[in-house]
Amino acid sequence: MNLLTLSIAYIRDRALSTVLNLLMLALGVATIIVLMLFSDQFTNRLKQDSRGIHLVIGAKGSPLQLILSSVYHVDIPTGNISLKEATRIGKHRLIKSAILLALGDAHRGFRIVGTEHGYPALYGARIAKGRLWEKPFEVTIGARVAEVRGLDVGSEFAGAHGVAGTGAEHERNPYRVVGVFKPTGTVIDRLIMTPVESVWIIHEIKKKHKAASPMETKQAPEDREITALLVHYRSPIAAISLPRFINRNTGMQAASPGFEIKRLMALVGVGIDTLHGFGLLLIGTAALGIFIALYNAMQERRYDLVIMRSLGATRGTLLRQVFLEGLIMAGVGTALGVVLGHAVTGLLGQLLPEAKAMGLSGVVWLSEEWYLFLLAGAVGIAATALPAAQAYRADIAVTLASR
């Protein structure tokens, strides 16, 4: 019998204790795995959704709210800005391109975005069916919208007031689907895109019903408003001077997606770090359990160790056997935790709508996960250090005499 089979036999001999310690270790590792996968995919998704957007110009208010509402479409807009003023800024010599966004309506949880063809082009979106929108009330929808709402080319639907789509529906002015995008893994997948004119017309009609006279409803083009302007710099020097110029000299505000997302991750990171600490606490508890199990086993196994010594086993052999036992338990517990963590992440990505929209997946492997196996090795060695020392110092004569 070699050391491996002997160690496995000893582990099986105390099955209940072993299972409980492995479960504790697996839960700790799984907790860390879920957090690592979520944090990595969440960060990557934020970067993908903001690619090509150096600056967002919108109404005064919270810069983070402006970014969340105009880039990620998960918050309420800070307000509207003058189309005339936004167009003037968009022609600034430091700006390479500027894309208009007009928000205000949604369809059953999916936002209707009045914009230009350059917006989906930012994300490399390609048409799966149909074509891009051309006329007011024509829409091209993201893959997620088509899947969840069952819409296809030729379908018609009514938008509802409010970015959450919980207001009154505009049934008299339905939108018609003329195209569906292929999945992009970005925010485009959950948006309904239409010309900016669609948003203007809808809200001018709404004002008409409330106006004292029809003359009050017709907005001149220069009086129209948009929600935000997505800016791509012509040169890096624009990042230094342009936001300051806009914030000081206009009635609008300029916010950098990169800067605001760092702030957001700093806020989210506190909670993630706390949960990381909880996972490490579980791993520490499991290490203590392994230590106690091996320590008690050494007390019960002293006679076995002496017999092994008398049959020719060296002190080093006993030392290796105890260390191997601890490493097997730590390794198996970590492997179970990794499998469990990936399985839970994949399950969350299928069950939770927000996680599914983000594309949360459990089949992603991170290089950092290998460090968990190194951590498991350290846990195994630390938990078996004292029991191994006991086995090493076991005295044959004294043990046999006390038997």
C-alpha positions as CSV (number, residue, x, y, z in Angstrom):
1,M,0.0,0.0,0.0
2,N,1.5,3.4,-1.0
3,L,1.0,6.7,0.8
4,L,-1.7,7.9,-1.5
5,T,-4.0,4.9,-1.0
6,L,-3.2,5.0,2.7
7,S,-4.2,8.6,3.0
8,I,-7.4,8.1,1.1
9,A,-8.2,5.1,3.3
10,Y,-7.7,7.3,6.5
11,I,-9.9,10.0,4.9
12,R,-12.7,7.5,4.2
13,D,-12.5,6.2,7.7
14,R,-13.9,9.5,9.0
15,A,-16.3,10.2,6.2
16,L,-18.8,12.5,8.0
17,S,-16.1,14.8,9.4
18,T,-14.4,14.8,6.0
19,V,-17.6,15.7,4.1
20,L,-18.4,18.6,6.5
21,N,-14.9,20.1,6.2
22,L,-14.9,19.7,2.4
23,L,-18.3,21.3,2.2
24,M,-17.2,24.3,4.3
25,L,-14.1,24.7,2.1
26,A,-16.1,24.3,-1.1
27,L,-18.6,27.0,0.0
28,G,-15.8,29.5,0.7
29,V,-14.1,28.9,-2.6
30,A,-17.4,29.0,-4.5
31,T,-18.2,32.4,-2.9
32,I,-15.0,33.8,-4.1
33,I,-15.4,32.3,-7.5
34,V,-18.8,33.8,-8.0
35,L,-17.6,37.2,-7.0
36,M,-14.5,36.9,-9.2
37,L,-16.6,36.0,-12.2
38,F,-19.2,38.6,-11.6
39,S,-16.7,41.4,-11.0
40,D,-14.7,40.5,-14.1
41,Q,-17.7,40.2,-16.4
42,F,-19.3,43.2,-15.0
43,T,-16.2,45.3,-15.5
44,N,-15.7,44.0,-19.0
45,R,-19.4,44.8,-19.8
46,L,-19.0,48.3,-18.6
47,K,-16.0,48.8,-20.8
48,Q,-17.7,47.3,-23.8
49,D,-20.8,49.5,-23.4
50,S,-18.7,52.7,-23.1
51,R,-16.2,52.0,-25.9
52,G,-15.8,54.8,-28.4
53,I,-17.5,57.2,-26.0
54,H,-15.0,59.7,-24.5
55,L,-17.5,62.2,-23.1
56,V,-21.2,62.5,-22.5
57,I,-22.9,66.0,-22.6
58,G,-26.2,66.4,-20.9
59,A,-28.3,68.4,-18.5
60,K,-26.8,69.7,-15.2
61,G,-27.1,67.2,-12.4
62,S,-25.3,64.1,-11.2
63,P,-22.4,63.1,-13.6
64,L,-22.8,59.5,-12.7
65,Q,-26.5,59.6,-13.3
66,L,-25.9,61.1,-16.7
67,I,-23.5,58.3,-17.6
68,L,-25.8,55.5,-16.3
69,S,-28.8,56.9,-18.1
70,S,-27.1,57.8,-21.5
71,V,-24.4,55.1,-21.8
72,Y,-25.8,52.1,-19.9
73,H,-29.5,53.0,-19.9
74,V,-30.1,51.9,-16.3
75,D,-31.0,55.2,-14.7
76,I,-33.3,58.2,-15.2
77,P,-31.9,61.0,-17.4
78,T,-30.8,64.3,-15.7
79,G,-33.0,66.2,-18.0
80,N,-32.9,67.6,-21.6
81,I,-30.6,70.0,-23.3
82,S,-31.1,72.4,-26.3
83,L,-30.6,70.8,-29.6
84,K,-29.2,74.1,-30.9
85,E,-26.6,74.3,-28.2
86,A,-25.7,70.6,-28.4
87,T,-25.2,70.9,-32.2
88,R,-23.0,73.9,-31.8
89,I,-20.8,72.0,-29.3
90,G,-20.8,69.0,-31.5
91,K,-19.0,71.1,-34.2
92,H,-16.1,72.0,-31.9
93,R,-12.7,71.5,-33.5
94,L,-11.7,69.0,-30.7
95,I,-14.7,66.7,-31.4
96,K,-14.4,64.1,-34.1
97,S,-18.0,62.8,-33.9
98,A,-21.1,63.5,-31.8
99,I,-24.2,61.3,-31.6
100,L,-27.6,62.5,-30.5
101,L,-29.7,60.6,-28.0
102,A,-33.3,61.4,-27.2
103,L,-34.9,59.4,-24.4
104,G,-38.3,59.4,-22.7
105,D,-40.2,56.3,-23.7
106,A,-39.9,52.5,-23.4
107,H,-41.7,49.3,-24.3
108,R,-42.3,46.9,-21.5
109,G,-38.9,47.5,-19.8
110,F,-36.9,48.1,-23.0
111,R,-35.9,51.7,-23.7
112,I,-36.8,53.4,-27.0
113,V,-33.8,55.5,-28.0
114,G,-34.0,58.2,-30.6
115,T,-30.6,58.4,-32.2
116,E,-28.5,58.1,-35.4
117,H,-27.1,55.2,-37.4
118,G,-23.7,56.0,-35.9
119,Y,-24.9,54.8,-32.5
120,P,-25.1,51.0,-33.2
121,A,-22.0,51.4,-35.4
122,L,-20.1,52.4,-32.3
123,Y,-20.6,48.8,-31.1
124,G,-20.1,47.1,-34.4
125,A,-23.8,46.0,-34.5
126,R,-24.8,44.1,-37.6
127,I,-28.3,43.5,-39.0
128,A,-29.6,39.9,-38.6
129,K,-33.0,40.6,-40.3
130,G,-34.4,43.6,-42.2
131,R,-32.6,46.9,-42.2
132,L,-31.8,50.1,-40.2
133,W,-34.6,52.5,-39.4
134,E,-35.1,55.4,-41.9
135,K,-38.4,57.1,-41.2
136,P,-40.1,58.3,-38.0
137,F,-41.7,55.4,-36.0
138,E,-39.5,52.8,-37.8
139,V,-37.4,50.9,-35.3
140,T,-34.5,48.5,-35.4
141,I,-34.3,46.4,-32.2
142,G,-31.6,44.6,-30.3
143,A,-31.4,40.8,-30.1
144,R,-32.5,40.7,-26.5
145,V,-35.6,42.8,-27.2
146,A,-36.6,40.5,-30.0
147,E,-36.1,37.4,-27.9
148,V,-38.0,38.6,-24.8
149,R,-40.8,40.5,-26.4
150,G,-41.2,38.1,-29.4
151,L,-40.9,40.9,-31.9
152,D,-39.8,40.5,-35.5
153,V,-39.6,42.4,-38.7
154,G,-43.1,43.8,-39.4
155,S,-44.2,43.7,-35.8
156,E,-45.9,46.8,-34.4
157,F,-46.1,48.0,-30.8
158,A,-46.9,51.1,-28.8
159,G,-44.4,52.9,-26.7
160,A,-45.2,54.0,-23.2
161,H,-44.1,57.2,-21.5
162,G,-41.2,57.1,-19.1
163,V,-37.8,55.3,-19.5
164,A,-39.3,52.4,-17.5
165,G,-42.3,52.2,-19.8
166,T,-44.8,52.4,-17.0
167,G,-46.6,55.4,-18.2
168,A,-49.5,55.8,-20.6
169,E,-49.0,54.1,-24.0
170,H,-49.0,56.1,-27.2
171,E,-51.4,53.7,-28.9
172,R,-52.2,56.2,-31.7
173,N,-48.6,56.2,-32.9
174,P,-47.3,52.7,-33.0
175,Y,-43.7,51.8,-33.9
176,R,-43.0,49.3,-36.7
177,V,-40.0,46.9,-36.5
178,V,-38.0,47.1,-39.7
179,G,-34.8,45.3,-38.5
180,V,-33.3,43.2,-35.8
181,F,-29.6,43.3,-34.8
182,K,-27.4,40.3,-34.2
183,P,-26.4,39.8,-30.6
184,T,-23.5,42.1,-29.7
185,G,-23.0,41.4,-26.0
186,T,-23.4,45.1,-25.4
187,V,-26.2,47.6,-24.4
188,I,-27.4,47.5,-28.0
189,D,-29.0,44.1,-27.4
190,R,-31.6,45.6,-25.1
191,L,-32.5,48.8,-26.9
192,I,-35.1,49.9,-29.4
193,M,-33.6,52.4,-31.8
194,T,-35.5,54.9,-33.9
195,P,-34.9,58.3,-35.5
196,V,-34.7,61.2,-33.1
197,E,-37.7,62.7,-34.9
198,S,-39.9,59.9,-33.5
199,V,-39.3,61.1,-30.0
200,W,-39.9,64.7,-30.9
201,I,-43.2,63.9,-32.7
202,I,-44.6,61.7,-29.9
203,H,-43.9,64.4,-27.3
204,E,-45.2,67.3,-29.4
205,I,-48.4,65.3,-29.9
206,K,-48.7,64.9,-26.1
207,K,-48.2,68.6,-25.6
208,K,-50.8,69.3,-28.2
209,H,-53.5,67.6,-26.1
210,K,-52.6,69.7,-23.1
211,A,-52.1,73.0,-24.9
212,A,-54.6,75.9,-24.8
213,S,-54.3,76.3,-28.6
214,P,-52.7,74.4,-31.4
215,M,-50.3,77.3,-32.0
216,E,-48.5,76.4,-28.7
217,T,-47.6,72.9,-29.8
218,K,-45.5,73.4,-32.8
219,Q,-41.8,73.6,-31.9
220,A,-39.4,75.2,-34.2
221,P,-36.4,73.0,-35.0
222,E,-34.0,75.2,-33.0
223,D,-36.2,74.9,-29.9
224,R,-36.2,71.2,-29.8
225,E,-34.4,69.2,-27.2
226,I,-32.4,66.0,-26.8
227,T,-31.3,64.0,-23.8
228,A,-27.5,63.7,-24.4
229,L,-24.7,64.0,-26.8
230,L,-22.1,61.1,-27.1
231,V,-18.8,62.5,-28.0
232,H,-15.6,61.0,-29.5
233,Y,-12.5,63.2,-29.2
234,R,-10.4,64.2,-32.2
235,S,-7.3,64.2,-30.0
236,P,-6.3,63.3,-26.4
237,I,-5.8,67.0,-25.6
238,A,-9.6,67.4,-25.7
239,A,-9.9,65.4,-22.5
240,I,-8.1,68.2,-20.6
241,S,-9.9,71.3,-22.0
242,L,-13.3,70.3,-23.4
243,P,-15.1,69.1,-20.3
244,R,-13.9,72.2,-18.3
245,F,-15.0,74.5,-21.1
246,I,-18.5,72.9,-21.3
247,N,-19.1,72.9,-17.6
248,R,-18.0,76.5,-17.2
249,N,-19.4,78.2,-20.3
250,T,-22.6,76.4,-21.1
251,G,-25.8,75.4,-19.4
252,M,-24.9,71.8,-19.9
253,Q,-22.6,69.4,-18.1
254,A,-19.9,67.1,-19.5
255,A,-19.1,63.7,-17.8
256,S,-16.4,61.2,-18.6
257,P,-17.6,57.5,-18.7
258,G,-14.1,56.3,-17.6
259,F,-13.9,58.6,-14.6
260,E,-17.5,58.0,-13.4
261,I,-17.2,54.2,-13.8
262,K,-14.1,54.2,-11.6
263,R,-16.2,56.0,-9.0
264,L,-19.0,53.4,-9.4
265,M,-16.6,50.5,-9.1
266,A,-15.1,52.1,-6.0
267,L,-18.6,52.1,-4.4
268,V,-19.5,48.6,-5.6
269,G,-16.1,47.3,-4.7
270,V,-16.8,47.9,-1.0
271,G,-19.6,45.3,-1.1
272,I,-17.6,42.9,-3.2
273,D,-14.6,43.1,-0.9
274,T,-16.9,42.4,2.1
275,L,-18.2,39.3,0.4
276,H,-14.6,38.3,-0.5
277,G,-13.8,38.6,3.2
278,F,-16.8,36.3,4.0
279,G,-15.4,33.8,1.5
280,L,-12.0,33.9,3.1
281,L,-13.6,33.4,6.5
282,L,-15.3,30.3,5.3
283,I,-12.0,29.0,3.9
284,G,-10.3,29.8,7.3
285,T,-13.1,28.0,9.1
286,A,-12.6,25.0,6.8
287,A,-8.8,25.0,7.5
288,L,-9.5,25.0,11.2
289,G,-11.9,22.0,10.7
290,I,-9.2,20.1,8.7
291,F,-6.7,20.9,11.5
292,I,-9.0,19.6,14.2
293,A,-9.9,16.5,12.3
294,L,-6.3,15.6,11.6
295,Y,-5.2,16.5,15.1
296,N,-7.8,14.2,16.6
297,A,-6.9,11.5,14.0
298,M,-3.3,11.7,15.1
299,Q,-4.3,11.1,18.7
300,E,-6.3,8.0,17.6
301,R,-3.7,6.8,15.1
302,R,-0.6,6.9,17.3
303,Y,-0.4,3.2,17.6
304,D,-0.8,2.8,13.8
305,L,2.1,5.2,13.3
306,V,4.3,3.3,15.6
307,I,3.5,0.0,13.8
308,M,4.5,1.7,10.6
309,R,7.8,2.9,12.1
310,S,8.5,-0.6,13.4
311,L,7.9,-2.0,9.9
312,G,10.5,0.3,8.5
313,A,8.7,3.5,7.7
314,T,10.9,6.5,8.4
315,R,9.9,9.7,10.2
316,G,9.9,11.4,6.8
317,T,7.5,8.9,5.4
318,L,5.0,9.6,8.3
319,L,5.5,13.3,7.7
320,R,4.7,13.0,4.0
321,Q,1.7,10.8,4.7
322,V,0.1,13.4,7.0
323,F,0.8,16.3,4.7
324,L,-0.5,14.4,1.7
325,E,-3.8,13.7,3.7
326,G,-4.3,17.4,4.3
327,L,-3.4,18.4,0.7
328,I,-5.9,15.9,-0.7
329,M,-8.7,17.3,1.5
330,A,-7.7,20.9,0.6
331,G,-7.4,20.1,-3.1
332,V,-10.7,18.2,-3.4
333,G,-12.5,20.9,-1.4
334,T,-11.1,23.6,-3.7
335,A,-12.0,21.7,-6.9
336,L,-15.6,21.2,-5.6
337,G,-15.7,24.9,-4.8
338,V,-14.6,25.9,-8.3
339,V,-17.2,23.6,-9.9
340,L,-19.9,24.9,-7.6
341,G,-18.9,28.5,-8.1
342,H,-19.1,28.2,-11.9
343,A,-22.4,26.3,-11.7
344,V,-24.0,28.9,-9.5
345,T,-22.7,31.8,-11.7
346,G,-24.2,30.1,-14.8
347,L,-27.5,29.5,-12.9
348,L,-27.7,33.1,-11.9
349,G,-27.0,34.2,-15.5
350,Q,-30.0,32.2,-16.6
351,L,-32.5,32.9,-13.8
352,L,-31.9,36.6,-13.0
353,P,-33.1,39.0,-15.8
354,E,-30.4,41.6,-15.0
355,A,-27.6,38.9,-15.0
356,K,-29.0,37.5,-18.2
357,A,-29.0,40.9,-19.9
358,M,-25.4,41.4,-18.7
359,G,-24.5,38.1,-20.3
360,L,-23.2,36.6,-17.0
361,S,-21.7,33.2,-17.8
362,G,-20.3,30.4,-15.7
363,V,-18.1,28.9,-18.5
364,V,-15.5,31.7,-18.3
365,W,-12.2,30.7,-16.7
366,L,-10.1,33.3,-15.1
367,S,-6.3,32.9,-14.7
368,E,-6.7,34.2,-11.1
369,E,-8.5,30.9,-10.2
370,W,-5.3,29.0,-10.2
371,Y,-4.2,31.1,-7.2
372,L,-7.1,29.4,-5.3
373,F,-5.4,26.1,-5.7
374,L,-2.2,27.6,-4.4
375,L,-4.2,28.9,-1.5
376,A,-5.7,25.5,-1.0
377,G,-2.2,24.0,-0.8
378,A,-1.2,26.6,1.8
379,V,-4.3,25.8,3.8
380,G,-3.6,22.1,3.6
381,I,0.0,22.5,4.8
382,A,-1.0,24.9,7.6
383,A,-3.8,22.7,8.8
384,T,-1.5,19.6,8.9
385,A,1.7,21.3,10.3
386,L,1.0,20.3,14.0
387,P,-0.4,16.8,13.3
388,A,2.6,16.2,11.0
389,A,5.0,17.3,13.7
390,Q,3.3,14.9,16.2
391,A,3.7,12.0,13.7
392,Y,7.3,13.0,13.2
393,R,8.1,13.0,16.9
394,A,6.2,9.9,17.8
395,D,8.4,7.7,20.1
396,I,8.0,3.9,19.4
397,A,9.0,2.7,22.9
398,V,6.8,5.2,24.8
399,T,3.7,4.5,22.6
400,L,4.0,0.8,22.8
401,A,4.5,1.0,26.6
402,S,1.3,3.0,27.0
403,R,-0.7,0.6,24.9
